[in-house]
Amino acid sequence: MLDMDRLIYVWHGILSNFSEKAKGMAIANIINNHERAGMAKIVMLDKGGTKVSCQSILRIFLTNPIY
């Protein structure tokens, strides 16, 4: 999970099962509701379906610095 204030990325690896994916989304929703007043967008990145790598996630972080 990568929390970037208005964006919360939840990455699921190719071997993640349904329970792990659901838990990741539940935690992202808790952060959004309690710390972001429901204003953040939650983005689910699923390696199995979108070919997302750790390098891609880091690139997102590096091109959107938080000040």
VENGI-V686583 format. One line per field, one symbol per residue. ss: DSSP state (A for helix, B for strand, O for the rest). phi: phi as a letter, one per 20 degrees, with the letter a starting at -180 (. if undefined). burial: I if it has 16 or more other ideal C-beta (glycine too) atoms within 10 Angstrom, else O. A space follows every 10 residues. Layout:
ss->???
phi->???
burial->???
//
This chain:
ss->OBBOOOBBBB BBOOOOOAAA AAAAAAAAAA AAAAAOOOOO BBBBBBAAAA OOOAAAAAAA AAAOOOO
phi->.cedmecced ddffefegff ffffffffff fffeddlmee eededdgfdd ledgfffffg ffecfdd
burial->OOIOOOIIII IIOOOIOOOO OOOIIOOIOO IIOOOIOOOI OIOIIOIOOO OIOOOOOOOI OOOOOOO
//
